[in-house]
Amino acid sequence: MTVLFLLTRGPDPLSSLIIQAQEREHQVTVVDLSSPEVSYDTVIDEIAAHDRVISW
C-alpha cells in the first residue's frame, strides 16, 4: 500500500514516529506543506497516486 503524509505545520515528534512505523510495512511519501518550495500541482499528483492520504 502507498501512503502519503501531508504535514501542514511541518514534522513533529508524533508524526515522525507514526511515519517511521508506517514505513516498515508500506511505501511512504511525506510532503511538508509548510515548506515554501511545495508545488501544489505536485501535491495533487501525489494525492491521486497514493492509496491512502493522511493529513497532519
Order of alpha helices (4+ residues) and beta strands (2+ residues): beta-alpha-beta-alpha-beta
